[in-house]
Amino acid sequence: MGKHHWYQAFTAGFLAFCLVPSAGMLLAGPEEAGGNEVRAAAPALVDGAGTLNTAYLTQLSDYVGDGFYPRQKLITVWSGLNAAIGASTVEDVVLGEDGWLYFGQTLDDYTGSDLLTEREIFSAARNLSLMQEYCNDLGADFVFTVAPNKNSLYPENMPDLPMLSNGRNADALAAALADEGVRYCDLFAAFGGQGETLYFAQDSHWNSKGAALAADAITASLDRGTGYFAGPFAPVDDHVGDLYAMLYPAGGALETDQKYQGALGFTYDVPIRSAENQTILTTGSGEGSLLLFRDSFGNLLYPYLADAFGSALFSRAMPYTLTLAADRPVDCVAVELVERNLDYLVRYLPVMPAPARLPAQTADAGGSVRLTAGDDGTLEGYVRITGTLDAAHDLRSGVYLCTEELWYEAFLLEDGAFGLYVPAEALGGALAVAFSADGALAAQPAALQN
């Protein structure tokens, strides 16, 4: 074969190789998303109204770039090569010793580099106190619990990192909850007292046996003891770790879970697609009723609690919709929140009527507060009010919206903001915002805008 023919053959082979990603995508469809990846959707040339999509080419590029063949296999190989030299190709995955993986979003908690402020800790505890008060007024017991970050319980396989603080948000919050009288279930103590590892090595969550321990601790805090942690359990190699899937989307390694072998007697009131469902309704073999606000740690937790109660509603709603406890009367309300997301307690405004307080004497704080009002449709007959307090206030000061007849205590949010739901009929007259400053109760007139 002459040199010219060699050039032709090489060019043809190179072009054929370049066609593999697009041809594979056309023949087999786009590659499945890996880990927590959000895949770009296939674009439409025109929308429903027949208007030309001017961003079509950009969206098509994103779609092809996210789904070409064999993207996931190439990512997996690249991640493996980097892991061999101790480097992670995924920002949210930290490589530990002995094959352990940790979630990158827990590093601030682990190193103490970005802890909540004293005001934020007080605000989080106070907000939970208002939630507990509302539930107790409905006749329901309330408990709050924190699912520990994996590296808070098992730091021995973490890489060597500079520790900027010995403090921990969860410890500070637990102390503040005690001051506020909020019922708290301490899972750090429950897991710390065990001699076995109850989290997955390549996942950010507890395993099924760890979930059983958490379930027992939660029911005990509600004076409804269970014994799921006593087992029996059996090892089953069927778990794909969320961190492993992020790093190796085409990998096939399975991790051992400790599966509960006892009977869990519950049924679903409405069929679910997966444990990730936003809402899960169950009928169980126990007594009483439960409303649990949960996150991804609830995926393995909820079956035990579904069995422990006669009926249960499991919600992943954020913000917390506490009015579910009034719409569907329950005996117990529990909130489970992972340690790394404790700032959610001062970021999102819970949906519930603001507790009413009796008026008190105040001094003039000077200035004024601008409030924003809106009916977001989540609470019939109530208006959502938000504002920001610019005046200096005590770190442990509540904030109150003052009407002519009653005061309403607000939820305390980050960056000096506050928010609450108040009855629409209460907003007809003059308004003020009260808070504590320099040991005295002060108030500023409030201007309401829609």
Rosetta blueprint (number, residue, H / E / L):
1 M L
2 G L
3 K H
4 H H
5 H H
6 W H
7 Y H
8 Q H
9 A H
10 F H
11 T H
12 A H
13 G H
14 F H
15 L H
16 A H
17 F H
18 C H
19 L H
20 V H
21 P H
22 S H
23 A H
24 G H
25 M H
26 L H
27 L H
28 A H
29 G L
30 P L
31 E L
32 E L
33 A L
34 G L
35 G L
36 N L
37 E L
38 V L
39 R L
40 A L
41 A L
42 A L
43 P L
44 A L
45 L L
46 V E
47 D L
48 G L
49 A L
50 G L
51 T L
52 L E
53 N L
54 T L
55 A L
56 Y H
57 L H
58 T H
59 Q H
60 L H
61 S H
62 D H
63 Y H
64 V H
65 G H
66 D H
67 G H
68 F L
69 Y L
70 P L
71 R H
72 Q H
73 K H
74 L H
75 I H
76 T H
77 V H
78 W H
79 S H
80 G H
81 L H
82 N H
83 A H
84 A L
85 I L
86 G L
87 A L
88 S L
89 T L
90 V L
91 E L
92 D L
93 V E
94 V E
95 L E
96 G L
97 E H
98 D H
99 G H
100 W L
101 L E
102 Y E
103 F E
104 G H
105 Q H
106 T H
107 L H
108 D H
109 D H
110 Y H
111 T H
112 G L
113 S L
114 D L
115 L L
116 L L
117 T L
118 E H
119 R H
120 E H
121 I H
122 F H
123 S H
124 A H
125 A H
126 R H
127 N H
128 L H
129 S H
130 L H
131 M H
132 Q H
133 E H
134 Y H
135 C H
136 N H
137 D H
138 L L
139 G L
140 A L
141 D E
142 F E
143 V E
144 F E
145 T E
146 V E
147 A E
148 P L
149 N L
150 K H
151 N H
152 S H
153 L H
154 Y L
155 P H
156 E H
157 N H
158 M L
159 P L
160 D L
161 L L
162 P L
163 M L
164 L L
165 S L
166 N L
167 G L
168 R L
169 N H
170 A H
171 D H
172 A H
173 L H
174 A H
175 A H
176 A H
177 L H
178 A H
179 D H
180 E H
181 G L
182 V L
183 R L
184 Y E
185 C E
186 D L
187 L H
188 F H
189 A H
190 A H
191 F H
192 G H
193 G L
194 Q L
195 G L
196 E L
197 T L
198 L L
199 Y E
200 F L
201 A L
202 Q L
203 D L
204 S L
205 H L
206 W E
207 N L
208 S H
209 K H
210 G H
211 A H
212 A H
213 L H
214 A H
215 A H
216 D H
217 A H
218 I H
219 T H
220 A H
221 S H
222 L L
223 D L
224 R L
225 G L
226 T L
227 G L
228 Y H
229 F H
230 A H
231 G L
232 P L
233 F E
234 A E
235 P E
236 V E
237 D E
238 D E
239 H E
240 V L
241 G L
242 D H
243 L H
244 Y H
245 A H
246 M H
247 L H
248 Y L
249 P L
250 A L
251 G L
252 G L
253 A L
254 L L
255 E E
256 T E
257 D E
258 Q E
259 K E
260 Y E
261 Q L
262 G L
263 A L
264 L L
265 G L
266 F E
267 T E
268 Y E
269 D L
270 V L
271 P L
272 I L
273 R L
274 S L
275 A L
276 E L
277 N L
278 Q L
279 T E
280 I E
281 L E
282 T E
283 T E
284 G E
285 S L
286 G L
287 E L
288 G L
289 S E
290 L E
291 L E
292 L E
293 F E
294 R L
295 D L
296 S L
297 F L
298 G H
299 N H
300 L H
301 L H
302 Y H
303 P H
304 Y H
305 L H
306 A H
307 D H
308 A H
309 F L
310 G L
311 S E
312 A E
313 L E
314 F E
315 S E
316 R L
317 A L
318 M L
319 P L
320 Y L
321 T E
322 L L
323 T L
324 L H
325 A H
326 A H
327 D H
328 R L
329 P L
330 V L
331 D L
332 C E
333 V E
334 A E
335 V E
336 E E
337 L E
338 V E
339 E H
340 R H
341 N H
342 L H
343 D H
344 Y H
345 L H
346 V H
347 R L
348 Y L
349 L L
350 P L
351 V E
352 M L
353 P E
354 A L
355 P L
356 A E
357 R E
358 L L
359 P L
360 A L
361 Q L
362 T L
363 A E
364 D E
365 A L
366 G L
367 G L
368 S L
369 V E
370 R E
371 L E
372 T E
373 A E
374 G E
375 D L
376 D L
377 G L
378 T L
379 L L
380 E L
381 G L
382 Y E
383 V E
384 R E
385 I E
386 T E
387 G E
388 T E
389 L L
390 D L
391 A L
392 A L
393 H L
394 D L
395 L L
396 R L
397 S L
398 G L
399 V E
400 Y E
401 L E
402 C E
403 T L
404 E L
405 E L
406 L L
407 W E
408 Y E
409 E E
410 A L
411 F E
412 L E
413 L L
414 E H
415 D H
416 G H
417 A E
418 F E
419 G E
420 L E
421 Y E
422 V E
423 P E
424 A H
425 E H
426 A H
427 L H
428 G L
429 G L
430 A L
431 L E
432 A E
433 V E
434 A E
435 F E
436 S E
437 A E
438 D L
439 G L
440 A E
441 L E
442 A E
443 A E
444 Q E
445 P E
446 A E
447 A E
448 L E
449 Q E
450 N L
